[in-house]
């Protein structure tokens, strides 16, 4: 009897590099996570994302990350979407300081 691993039956003619990246997609917009949970792409909490996208004292009333609200005509509430590229840009501009970068 021949034992098979779960991957023995899978074969492809695609180059490995395109197979590895075929399922990785970056969203254009990210929806705010429910209260008490984290956003899956960045691991940031809803409250911290709100500090980055809404007018508040934390950001000097100038949100550093763009967001949009989609709502039906006349509706008071809607869905807030965060510009993913702008959020990733903000994260890259604020690397953690580990003491080695200090002059």
C-alpha positions in Angstrom: 0.0 0.0 0.0 1.3 3.4 -1.0 0.9 6.2 1.5 0.4 9.7 0.1 0.8 13.1 1.6 -1.9 15.6 1.1 0.2 17.4 -1.6 1.2 14.4 -3.7 -1.7 14.6 -6.0 -1.4 18.3 -6.8 0.6 19.1 -9.9 1.0 22.3 -11.9 2.8 23.5 -15.0 2.9 27.1 -13.6 6.3 28.4 -12.5 6.6 28.3 -8.7 6.9 32.1 -8.4 3.5 32.7 -10.0 1.8 29.9 -8.0 3.1 31.3 -4.8 1.8 34.8 -5.5 -1.4 33.9 -7.2 -3.5 33.9 -4.1 -2.0 37.0 -2.4 -4.1 40.0 -3.0 -4.0 43.5 -1.4 -7.4 45.2 -1.0 -8.0 48.7 -2.3 -10.2 49.5 0.7 -10.4 48.0 4.2 -13.6 47.9 6.2 -13.4 48.8 9.9 -13.4 45.6 12.1 -16.2 45.1 14.6 -15.7 46.6 18.1 -13.3 44.4 20.1 -11.6 42.8 17.2 -8.6 43.5 15.0 -8.3 44.4 11.3 -6.9 41.2 9.6 -4.4 42.8 7.2 -2.7 45.1 9.8 -3.7 43.7 13.2 -4.8 47.2 14.2 -7.8 47.7 16.5 -10.9 49.6 15.4 -10.2 52.3 18.0 -6.7 52.9 16.7 -7.9 53.0 13.1 -10.4 55.6 14.2 -7.6 57.7 15.6 -6.0 57.6 12.1 -9.0 58.3 10.0 -11.3 60.6 12.0 -10.9 64.2 13.1 -9.6 64.1 16.7 -7.0 65.7 19.0 -4.7 62.7 18.6 -4.0 63.7 14.9 -4.4 67.4 15.3 -7.7 67.3 13.5 -5.9 66.2 10.4 -6.4 62.5 9.8 -3.2 61.0 8.3 -5.1 58.2 6.6 -7.9 58.7 4.0 -11.3 57.0 4.5 -14.7 57.2 2.8 -18.2 56.6 4.0 -20.7 54.9 1.7 -24.3 55.6 2.6 -27.7 55.5 1.0 -29.2 58.9 0.1 -30.7 60.4 3.3 -29.2 57.8 5.6 -27.4 58.8 8.8 -25.2 55.8 8.9 -23.1 54.0 6.4 -20.0 51.9 5.8 -16.6 53.4 6.5 -13.9 52.2 4.2 -10.2 52.9 4.8 -7.9 53.5 1.9 -5.6 50.5 2.2 -2.6 52.0 0.3 -2.8 55.1 2.4 -2.9 53.0 5.6 0.1 50.9 4.5 2.0 54.1 3.6 1.3 55.5 7.1 2.5 52.3 8.7 5.7 52.2 6.7 6.4 55.9 7.6 6.3 55.0 11.3 8.7 52.2 11.9 9.3 51.1 15.5 12.3 52.7 17.1 14.5 50.1 18.8 17.2 52.5 20.1 19.7 51.7 17.3 18.4 54.5 15.0 18.9 57.2 17.6 21.8 59.5 16.8 
